[in-house]
Amino acid sequence: MRYHIGDLDHQKLRELYTGMLKPRMIEEKMLILLRQGKISKWFSGIGQEAISVGVTQALKEDEYILPMHRNLGVFTSRNIPLHRLFAQWQGKQSGFTQGRDRSFHFGTQEYKIVGMISHLGPQLGVADGIALADLLGRKKRVTAVFTGEGATSEGDFHEALNIASVWNLPVLFCIENNGYGLSTPTNEQYNCEHLADRAKGYGMESRIIDGNNILEVYTKVDELCKAMRKRPRPILLEFKTFRMRGHEEASGTKYVPEKLMSKWGKKDPIANYEAFLLEENIITSEEIDKLKEDISEEINENLKKAFDESQVSFDEIKELGQVYQKVNYQHIESKEKTENIRFVDAISQGLEQSMYRHNELIIMGQDIADYGGVFKITEGFTSKFGKSRVRNTPICESAIVSTAMGLSINGMKAVVEMQFADFVSSGFNPIVNYLAKVHYRWNEKADVVIRMPCGGGVGAGPFHSQTNEAWFTKTPGLKVVYPAFPADAKGLLNTAINDPNPVLFFEHKGLYRSIYGDVPKDYYTLPFGKANLLRTGRDITVVSYGAAIHWALEVLEKHPNIEADLVDLRTLQPLDIDTVYASVKKTGKLIILQEDTLFGGIASDISAMVMEECFQFLDAPIKRVGSLETPVPFAKTLEENYLPKQRFESTLLDLYAY
């Protein structure tokens, strides 16, 4: 192995050696502890230390880095206290996730590290968002994100690189090509000679770097980072290296040919670099022994501190309280007169006023800039806020959601428009596995609103008509809002944008231009978790939300003899179940109407909760009404019978007569 010192001084050469030695010695200790059953799992980076250490030392301390399993050198190079790392791996309280997640699945704003999730791909998009925030803030910084060669087959890899290239984001995409994805060799994962060659397809630069040569890693990455700070753009790096141990220790390495293992064993980044330093008289054997002694002492002291810490205790209230970031809403009352406007205008007005109120707010979506979006909600926004804040995106829902998460991590707010709520399935993973879990895992906010134009009744067929709120009400960590009236839509949207938690904001497109209402002209907010009682009566409680509220109103107006409490939920998570309870205790009868198909929907949960809490007050069986258990059909006659409006009327009359 050839080393080129260049203009590096002896101090830096020694720092790089120490930087690699420390994670290696920690790993060797962890492997012992694993065999002793004192830690649960270990993903070894032995043989890959030069990449983690070289990249991290080339970055500035205020530049974010997004590592993976085998990047212990990132954490040690950022000088994270070892006892906190050890506590993290043991699930202790002083760990970064306080026992809620394991290994390197954590982040820390203090050290500008954002850890991975097991789904791998989304963190590439998160890096895009972090870099975008730096670019918009005119901060000359680089974001580095790691991935393995296996994860380059995921769609998120393609999406993230494409976004970074189109937007000229200063992201260093680091592929650690270590030969195997668990047991699958590279020749079964991709059919190109070098992964770096893929950069050409994205119109971006790339480099191939010897990942076992610490001087080559550090000097080349340092050179590239300096260039990227001056002229922001993404660069794809492929580090050629090898995984000397199993994917995780239980996997072993029996599937690796002995000849291949021997070949790479001779390329050990630490042994070779150590021999070079000794040969060049940059370090002595005595100094190495002393260094190892000091590191060993540091490891043992911090291990004792972590072992001496008691196990995490379970506190149900504390656990439930960690799912969402606490918000002390300071709600803003309207002071101006109202105007009678459409539902779509109320949404647009809320967005516009929020953009003026929050300079750090970015709107992203397909065709939302000059075109104004398919529903024209952001029409004219670019002339007021510019294309840097109202951003057309490529068609890549997953990476855009992840980018929104990155913006939030780096101090900004994001509103993402799904062109249709149906398309959210392409971005489902980062919503339910990243945004929803990030606060519970490591206390990080996800200041993201995802706007969801949804619903049937407009002849749009199976792929443009779903109302899929139940996908998200099931997921702890997400808030779900579903207004039925223009004034509610504007006030709740403003609240959603103020909320540091992720919000799915459902907007029934059938209401956009058909429903008018008196809406305050100025900026105001409305509370989450507060239902609206639209009508009062003593016969029946009717609970609904979204477009179905209007169907319920029509039916009740058709039958004035039925005196009903009509409850508009407005938000589904948090859910104002207390208002439902109070009404049921008064009327003794409950019917729940939803546009979604019936099985597994919000109506089922409300029914179950009322049965548990109000059984003694019920005078009749609870009734649920929803759409047929089919996809949404296109033809008018089919869709009319798919939707539950007519079934609601007959069921209501039956319940009234019970």
C-alpha positions in Angstrom: 0.0 0.0 0.0 1.4 3.4 -1.0 1.0 6.4 1.2 1.5 10.0 0.0 2.0 12.4 2.8 1.7 15.6 0.7 1.6 18.7 2.9 0.3 16.9 6.0 2.4 17.5 9.1 3.4 14.8 11.6 0.7 15.9 14.1 -2.1 15.2 11.5 -0.5 11.9 10.5 -0.6 10.8 14.1 -4.1 12.1 14.6 -5.3 9.9 11.7 -3.6 6.9 13.2 -5.1 7.5 16.7 -8.5 8.1 15.0 -8.5 4.6 13.5 -6.9 2.8 16.5 -9.6 4.0 18.9 -12.6 2.5 17.2 -10.7 -0.7 16.4 -9.9 -1.2 20.1 -13.4 -0.4 21.1 -14.7 -3.0 18.6 -12.3 -5.6 19.9 -13.6 -5.0 23.4 -17.3 -5.1 22.2 -16.7 -8.5 20.5 -15.6 -9.8 23.9 -18.6 -8.3 25.6 -20.9 -9.8 23.0 -19.6 -13.3 23.6 -20.2 -12.6 27.3 -23.8 -11.6 26.7 -23.3 -8.0 27.9 -24.4 -6.4 24.7 -27.1 -7.7 22.4 -25.7 -7.3 18.9 -22.7 -5.9 17.0 -22.2 -4.8 13.4 -18.4 -4.8 12.9 -16.5 -2.1 10.9 -13.1 -3.8 11.4 -11.1 -3.1 8.3 -13.2 -0.1 7.3 -11.9 2.4 9.9 -10.0 4.5 7.4 -13.3 5.6 5.7 -15.2 6.7 8.8 -12.2 8.5 10.3 -10.9 10.0 7.1 -14.2 11.4 6.0 -15.1 12.8 9.5 -11.8 14.4 10.0 -12.1 16.1 6.6 -15.4 17.7 7.7 -15.8 20.7 10.0 -17.4 20.2 13.4 -20.5 22.1 12.4 -21.1 20.0 9.3 -23.6 17.2 9.6 -22.6 13.6 8.9 -25.0 10.6 8.5 -23.3 7.3 9.3 -24.4 3.7 9.2 -23.7 0.5 11.2 -20.0 0.2 10.4 -19.0 3.8 11.1 -18.0 3.8 14.8 -15.1 6.0 13.7 -17.5 8.8 12.9 -18.7 8.8 16.5 -15.3 8.6 18.1 -13.9 11.2 15.7 -16.6 13.6 16.9 -15.4 12.9 20.5 -18.7 11.6 21.8 -18.2 10.5 25.4 -17.5 6.8 25.4 -19.7 6.1 28.4 -22.7 7.4 26.4 -21.9 5.2 23.5 -21.5 2.2 25.7 -24.8 3.1 27.5 -26.5 3.3 24.1 -25.4 -0.2 23.2 -26.6 -1.5 26.5 -30.0 0.3 26.4 -29.2 2.5 29.4 -30.7 5.8 30.4 -27.7 7.9 29.5 -27.6 6.4 26.0 -28.8 8.7 23.2 -32.2 6.8 22.8 -32.6 6.0 26.5 -33.2 2.3 25.7 -35.7 3.0 22.9 -33.5 2.0 20.0 -30.2 0.1 19.7 -26.7 0.3 18.3 -26.1 3.2 16.0 -29.8 4.0 15.4 -29.6 7.5 16.9 -28.7 11.0 16.2 -27.3 13.9 18.2 -27.6 17.6 17.4 -24.8 18.3 19.8 -22.3 16.4 17.7 -24.0 17.0 14.3 -24.6 13.3 13.7 -27.8 11.8 12.3 -27.9 8.1 12.7 -29.5 5.6 10.4 -32.7 3.6 10.4 -32.8 0.0 9.4 -34.5 0.8 6.1 -31.2 2.4 5.0 -32.3 4.5 2.0 -34.2 7.4 3.6 -31.1 8.9 5.2 -29.8 9.8 1.8 -32.8 12.0 1.3 -32.4 13.4 4.8 -28.9 14.5 3.8 -30.4 16.3 0.9 -32.7 18.3 3.2 -29.9 19.2 5.6 -27.8 20.4 2.7 -30.7 22.3 1.2 -31.1 24.2 4.5 -27.4 25.1 4.4 -27.7 26.2 0.8 -30.7 28.4 1.5 -29.1 29.8 4.6 -25.9 30.6 2.5 -23.8 28.5 4.9 -20.8 27.1 3.1 -21.1 23.7 4.5 -20.9 20.1 3.3 -23.2 17.2 4.4 -21.7 13.7 4.2 -23.9 10.6 4.1 -22.9 7.0 4.2 -24.5 4.0 2.5 -23.4 0.5 1.6 -23.2 -1.0 -1.9 -26.3 -3.1 -1.1 -28.5 -0.1 -0.4 -27.6 1.5 -3.7 -30.1 -0.8 -5.2 -32.9 0.9 -3.3 -35.1 3.5 -5.0 -34.2 6.1 -2.3 -30.6 6.0 -3.6 -31.7 7.0 -7.1 -34.2 9.6 -5.8 -31.7 11.3 -3.4 -28.9 11.5 -6.0 -31.3 12.9 -8.6 -32.6 15.6 -6.2 -29.1 16.5 -5.1 -28.0 16.9 -8.7 -31.0 18.9 -9.9 -30.7 21.3 -6.9 -26.9 21.4 -6.8 -26.8 20.4 -3.1 -23.4 20.1 -1.4 -23.8 16.4 -0.4 -21.0 13.9 -0.3 -22.6 10.5 -1.0 -20.2 7.9 0.4 -20.6 4.3 -0.7 -18.7 1.8 1.4 -18.4 -1.0 -1.1 -17.3 -3.8 1.2 -18.0 -6.7 -1.0 -21.2 -8.2 0.6 -24.7 -7.2 1.5 -25.1 -9.6 4.4 -24.1 -12.7 2.4 -24.9 -11.5 -1.1 -21.7 -10.7 -3.1 -21.6 -7.6 -5.3 -21.9 -9.5 -8.6 -25.4 -10.5 -7.5 -26.3 -7.0 -6.5 -25.5 -4.9 -9.5 -24.1 -5.4 -13.0 -21.7 -2.5 -13.5 -18.0 -2.4 -12.8 -18.0 0.5 -10.5 -20.9 2.1 -8.6 -19.2 5.5 -9.1 -20.0 5.2 -12.8 -23.7 5.7 -11.9 -22.9 9.4 -11.2 -22.8 10.1 -14.9 -26.5 9.3 -15.2 -27.2 12.0 -12.6 -24.9 14.6 -14.1 -22.7 14.6 -11.1 -19.0 14.1 -10.3 -17.7 10.9 -8.8 -14.4 9.4 -7.5 -13.2 6.0 -6.6 -11.1 5.9 -3.5 -9.0 3.2 -1.8 -11.1 2.8 1.4 -8.2 1.1 3.2 -5.7 3.9 2.7 -6.3 6.6 5.4 -4.2 9.2 3.6 -5.9 8.8 0.3 -9.3 9.0 2.0 -8.5 12.0 4.1 -6.7 14.1 1.5 -9.1 13.4 -1.3 -12.2 14.1 0.8 -10.6 17.2 2.3 -9.9 18.5 -1.2 -13.4 17.8 -2.4 -15.0 19.4 0.7 -13.1 22.6 0.2 -14.2 22.7 -3.4 -17.9 22.0 -2.5 -17.9 24.7 0.0 -16.9 27.2 -2.7 -19.1 25.8 -5.4 -21.9 23.7 -4.0 -22.7 20.5 -5.8 -23.0 16.8 -5.0 -20.2 14.3 -5.4 -20.5 10.5 -5.4 -17.6 8.6 -3.7 -17.1 4.9 -4.0 -14.7 3.6 -1.3 -13.3 0.2 -2.2 -13.0 -1.9 1.0 -14.0 -5.2 2.5 -16.0 -6.4 5.5 -13.7 -8.7 7.5 -16.4 -10.0 9.8 -20.1 -11.0 9.5 -22.9 -8.6 8.5 -23.5 -8.9 12.3 -21.6 -11.3 14.4 -24.2 -14.0 14.4 -24.0 -14.2 10.6 -20.4 -15.3 10.5 -18.3 -15.3 7.3 -18.5 -18.9 6.0 -19.8 -17.7 2.7 -16.6 -15.7 2.0 -13.8 -17.6 0.2 -10.7 -18.0 2.3 -8.5 -16.6 -0.5 -10.5 -13.4 -0.6 -10.5 -13.0 3.1 -6.7 -13.5 3.2 -6.2 -11.0 0.4 -8.1 -8.2 2.2 -6.6 -9.2 5.5 -3.2 -8.1 4.1 -4.7 -4.7 3.3 -5.7 -3.9 6.9 -5.8 -0.1 7.1 -4.4 0.2 10.6 -1.6 -2.4 10.4 -0.3 -1.0 7.1 -0.5 2.6 8.2 1.2 1.8 11.5 4.1 0.1 9.7 4.4 3.2 7.4 4.5 5.6 10.4 7.2 3.5 12.1 9.2 3.2 8.9 9.1 7.0 8.4 10.0 7.6 12.1 6.8 9.6 12.6 5.9 7.4 15.6 7.8 5.0 17.7 6.8 1.5 19.1 6.9 2.9 22.6 4.5 5.7 21.6 2.2 3.2 20.1 2.2 1.1 23.2 1.5 4.1 25.4 -1.3 5.2 23.0 -2.9 1.7 23.2 -2.5 1.7 27.0 -4.3 5.1 27.3 -7.1 4.1 25.0 -7.6 0.8 26.8 -7.8 2.7 30.1 -10.3 5.1 28.6 -12.4 2.3 27.3 -12.4 0.4 30.7 -13.2 3.5 32.7 -16.1 4.4 30.5 -17.3 0.8 30.4 -17.4 0.7 34.1 -19.4 3.9 34.2 -21.9 2.4 31.7 -22.1 -0.9 33.5 -22.6 0.7 36.9 -25.6 2.6 35.6 -28.9 0.9 36.4 -31.2 -0.5 33.8 -33.8 1.7 32.2 -37.0 1.6 34.3 -40.4 1.5 32.6 -42.7 4.5 33.2 -45.9 4.3 31.0 -46.6 8.0 31.3 -43.1 8.9 30.3 -43.1 6.5 27.4 -46.4 7.8 26.0 -45.2 11.4 26.5 -42.1 10.8 24.4 -44.0 9.9 21.2 -44.7 13.6 20.3 -42.8 16.7 21.1 -44.7 18.7 23.6 -46.3 21.8 22.2 -47.6 24.7 24.3 -49.9 26.2 21.7 -50.4 29.9 21.9 -53.4 30.1 19.7 -54.0 33.2 17.7 -57.6 34.6 17.5 -58.8 36.4 14.4 -59.3 40.1 14.7 -60.4 40.9 11.1 -63.7 40.5 9.3 -64.6 37.3 7.5 -65.0 36.8 3.8 -67.0 34.0 2.1 -64.5 31.9 0.2 -64.1 28.4 -1.1 -62.4 25.6 0.7 -59.5 25.7 -1.8 -59.0 29.4 -1.2 -58.9 28.9 2.5 -56.1 26.4 2.1 -54.2 28.7 -0.2 -54.6 31.7 2.1 -53.4 29.7 5.1 -50.3 28.6 3.2 -49.5 32.1 2.0 -49.9 33.7 5.4 -47.8 31.0 7.0 -45.1 31.6 4.4 -45.0 35.3 5.4 -45.0 34.4 9.1 -42.2 31.7 8.9 -39.3 32.8 6.7 -37.8 29.3 7.3 -40.8 27.6 5.7 -40.2 25.7 2.4 -43.0 24.3 0.2 -42.1 21.3 -2.0 -44.2 19.3 -4.5 -44.7 18.3 -8.0 -45.7 21.2 -10.3 -46.3 23.6 -7.4 -44.1 26.5 -8.6 -45.1 28.5 -11.7 -47.9 26.0 -12.5 -49.4 26.4 -9.0 -50.0 22.7 -8.4 -52.7 20.6 -10.1 -55.3 22.3 -7.9 -53.8 25.8 -8.2 -53.4 26.2 -4.5 -49.9 27.7 -4.8 -50.6 29.7 -7.9 -48.7 33.0 -7.8 -46.6 31.9 -4.8 -43.3 32.0 -6.8 -43.7 35.7 -7.5 -44.1 36.4 -3.8 -41.6 33.9 -2.3 -39.4 32.8 -5.1 -38.5 29.4 -6.4 -36.1 28.7 -3.6 -39.0 28.5 -1.1 -41.7 27.2 -3.5 -39.9 24.2 -5.1 -40.9 22.0 -7.9 -39.6 18.5 -7.2 -38.9 15.5 -9.4 -41.4 12.7 -9.1 -39.9 11.0 -6.1 -42.2 11.1 -3.1 -39.9 9.0 -0.8 -36.8 11.2 -1.1 -38.9 14.4 -0.9 -40.4 13.3 2.4 -36.9 12.5 3.6 -35.6 15.8 2.4 -38.3 17.5 4.4 -37.0 15.6 7.4 -33.5 16.9 6.7 -34.8 20.5 6.5 -36.4 20.1 9.9 -33.2 18.6 11.4 -31.3 21.7 10.1 -33.7 24.2 11.6 -36.3 24.8 8.9 -40.0 23.9 8.3 -41.4 22.0 5.4 -44.8 21.6 3.7 -44.9 18.7 1.2 -47.8 18.5 -1.3 -48.7 15.1 -2.4 -50.2 15.7 -5.8 -52.9 13.2 -4.8 -53.1 11.4 -1.4 -52.9 8.1 -3.3 -49.3 8.8 -4.3 -48.2 8.9 -0.6 -47.7 5.1 -0.8 -44.5 5.9 -2.8 -43.3 7.9 0.3 -44.8 5.7 3.0 -41.6 4.3 4.4 -40.0 7.6 5.6 -43.3 8.9 6.9 -44.1 5.9 9.2 -40.5 4.8 10.0 -38.6 8.0 10.1 -40.8 11.0 10.7 -43.2 9.2 13.1 -40.5 7.6 15.2 -37.8 10.2 15.3 -38.9 12.0 18.5 -39.5 8.8 20.4 -36.1 7.5 19.4 -33.8 10.4 20.0 -35.9 13.4 20.9 -35.7 15.1 17.5 -38.6 17.0 16.0 -40.0 16.4 12.5 -41.4 19.8 11.6 -43.1 18.5 8.5 -46.7 18.9 7.1 -47.8 16.6 4.3 -50.8 17.9 2.4 -53.0 15.2 1.1 -55.6 16.0 -1.5 -57.9 13.0 -1.2 -61.3 11.5 -1.6 -63.9 10.3 -4.1 -67.0 11.5 -5.7 -65.3 13.1 -8.6 -64.9 10.2 -11.0 -61.2 9.9 -10.7 -60.9 6.1 -10.3 -58.8 3.8 -8.1 -55.6 5.8 -8.1 -56.8 9.4 -7.5 -59.7 8.9 -5.1 -58.6 7.2 -1.9 -59.1 8.6 1.5 -56.3 6.7 3.2 -56.2 8.4 6.7 -56.3 5.0 8.4 -52.8 4.2 7.1 -51.6 6.9 9.4 -53.9 7.1 12.4 -52.5 3.6 13.3 -48.9 5.0 13.5 -47.8 6.5 16.8 -45.9 9.8 16.3 -48.1 11.2 13.4 -50.8 13.7 13.7 -53.8 13.5 11.3 -56.0 16.4 10.5 -59.1 16.2 8.3 -61.2 19.4 8.1 -64.6 19.7 6.4 -65.1 23.5 6.3 -63.0 26.4 4.9 -62.5 28.2 8.2 -61.4 25.0 9.9 -59.1 24.2 7.0 -57.2 27.5 7.2 -57.0 27.6 11.0 -55.9 23.9 11.4 -53.4 24.2 8.5 -51.8 27.1 10.3 -51.6 25.1 13.5 -50.1 22.1 11.6 -47.3 24.3 10.2 -46.6 25.7 13.7 -46.5 22.2 15.2 -43.0 20.6 15.4 -44.5 17.1 15.0 -45.2 15.5 11.6 -48.8 16.2 10.4 -50.8 14.5 7.6 -53.2 17.2 6.5 -56.1 15.7 4.5 -57.9 18.0 2.1 -60.9 16.5 0.3 -60.6 17.6 -3.3 -64.4 17.2 -3.8 -64.8 20.1 -1.3 -62.2 22.4 -2.9 -64.5 24.3 -5.1 -68.0 23.1 -3.9 -67.9 24.3 -0.3 -67.9 27.9 0.7 -67.7 29.4 4.2 -67.0 32.6 6.1 -63.3 32.7 6.8 -61.4 35.4 8.8 -59.1 37.3 6.4 -56.2 37.5 8.8 -53.9 34.8 10.3 -55.4 32.6 13.0 -55.0 29.1 14.4 -57.4 26.4 15.7 -56.6 23.8 18.3 -55.9 20.1 17.5 -57.9 17.5 19.3 -61.1 19.6 19.6 -64.2 18.4 17.8 -66.9 20.7 16.6 -70.6 20.1 17.6 -72.4 21.2 14.4 -76.0 20.3 15.6 -77.4 19.3 18.9 -80.2 16.9 19.7 -81.2 14.1 22.1 -82.1 11.2 19.7 -78.8 10.1 18.1 -75.1 11.0 18.0 -73.7 11.2 14.5 -69.9 11.3 14.3 -68.1 12.0 11.0 -65.3 14.1 9.3 -64.3 15.4 5.9 -66.7 15.3 3.0 -68.9 12.8 4.9 -69.9 15.6 7.3 -71.7 17.3 4.4 -73.5 14.1 3.5 -74.6 13.7 7.1 -75.9 17.3 7.1 -77.9 16.7 3.9 -79.5 13.6 5.3 -80.4 15.2 8.7 -81.9 18.2 6.9 -84.0 15.7 4.9 -85.3 14.2 8.2 -86.0 17.1 10.6 -87.8 14.8 13.0 -84.4 13.3 14.0 -82.8 15.4 16.6 -79.1 14.6 16.4 -75.8 15.6 17.9 -73.6 16.0 14.8 -69.9 15.8 15.8 -67.3 16.9 13.3 -64.0 15.4 14.5 -61.8 17.7 12.5 -58.6 16.0 13.8 -58.3 12.2 14.0 -54.9 12.2 15.8 -55.3 13.6 18.4 -58.9 12.5 18.7 -61.5 14.3 20.8 -63.1 11.1 22.1 -64.4 12.9 25.2 -66.9 15.0 23.1 -68.1 11.7 21.6 -68.5 10.1 25.0 -70.4 13.1 26.4 -72.8 13.0 23.4 -73.4 9.3 23.6 -74.1 9.5 27.3 -76.8 12.0 26.4 -78.4 10.3 23.4 -77.8 6.6 24.0 -77.3 6.0 20.3 -74.3 6.3 18.0 -73.7 6.1 14.3 -70.3 6.8 12.8 -69.9 7.7 9.1 -66.6 7.6 7.2 -65.8 7.8 3.5 -63.0 5.3 3.9 -63.8 1.6 3.6 -65.2 0.2 6.8 -62.7 -2.5 8.0 -59.8 -1.1 10.0 -61.0 2.5 9.8 -61.4 5.2 12.4 -65.1 4.3 12.9 -64.0 0.9 14.2 -61.8 2.4 16.9 -64.4 4.9 18.0 -67.0 2.1 18.2 -64.7 0.0 20.3 -63.8 2.9 22.7 -67.4 3.9 23.2 -68.3 0.2 23.9 -65.5 0.1 26.6 -66.4 3.5 28.2 -70.1 4.0 27.6 -71.7 0.6 27.4 -74.2 1.2 30.2 -75.5 4.3 28.4 -76.2 2.7 25.1 -79.8 2.0 24.1 -79.0 0.4 20.7 -76.1 -1.2 18.9 -73.4 1.2 17.6 -73.6 1.5 13.8 -70.7 2.1 11.4 -71.2 3.2 7.8 -68.4 3.3 5.3 -67.6 2.6 1.6 -67.7 -0.8 0.0 -64.7 -3.1 0.6 -63.4 -2.5 -3.0 -61.0 0.0 -4.6 -62.7 3.2 -5.7 -64.4 2.7 -9.0 -64.4 5.2 -11.9 -67.9 5.0 -13.5 -70.4 7.3 -11.9 -73.0 4.7 -11.0 -70.4 2.4 -9.5 -68.8 5.2 -7.5 -72.2 6.5 -6.2 -72.9 3.0 -4.8 -69.4 2.5 -3.6 -69.7 5.6 -1.4 -71.7 5.3 1.8 -74.1 8.3 1.5 -77.3 6.3 0.7 -76.4 3.5 3.1 -76.0 6.1 5.8 -79.5 7.3 5.4 -81.1 3.9 5.7 -78.9 2.9 8.6 -79.7 6.2 10.4 -83.4 5.6 10.0 -83.1 2.0 11.3 -81.1 3.2 14.3 -83.6 6.0 15.0 -86.5 3.4 15.0 -84.6 0.9 17.2 
